[in-house]
């Protein structure tokens, strides 16, 4: 069965970090490139589901779309 996940990928000075939406628990991937981080998080998702079972997948998708916004805040 093919399950679709929304995955956020962040670029940092020392590489990329990726994490999925719609899973219970913490799942993170990393890499020197976008592609490496994406491959790593896909592997981590598979391992997470194999380890903890399909109940970690949120049955009702709570995130329909994901957006990134930037706002200036006076602090």
C-alpha positions, -999 to +999 in steps of 0.1 A: +000+000+000+013+034-009+007+061+017+012+098+009+028+121+035+035+158+034+071+164+043+087+197+054+123+202+044+143+230+061+176+243+048+201+251+075+237+264+073+250+229+080+226+209+058+189+199+055+164+186+080+131+169+069+101+158+089+067+145+079+032+158+089+005+133+099+025+109+120+022+104+157+057+105+173+089+122+162+104+113+128+133+133+114+156+129+085+188+149+076+213+152+049+239+175+032+215+180+003+177+183-001+176+148-018+196+132+010+173+146+037+142+135+018+156+100+013+166+098+050+132+109+062+114+084+039+135+057+054+128+070+089+090+070+082+091+034+070+111+023+101+087+042+124+057+025+109+073-009+109+084-004+146+052+011+161+025-001+136+001+016+113-017+032+143+010+060+142-005+072+109-032+098+116-065+082+103-080+116+094-055+139+077-054+170+098-030+189+075-046+195+042-019+219+030+013+233+044+025+269+040+056+288+050+051+324+059+075+351+071+065+379+094+084+406+112+076+408+150+089+435+173+106+419+202 
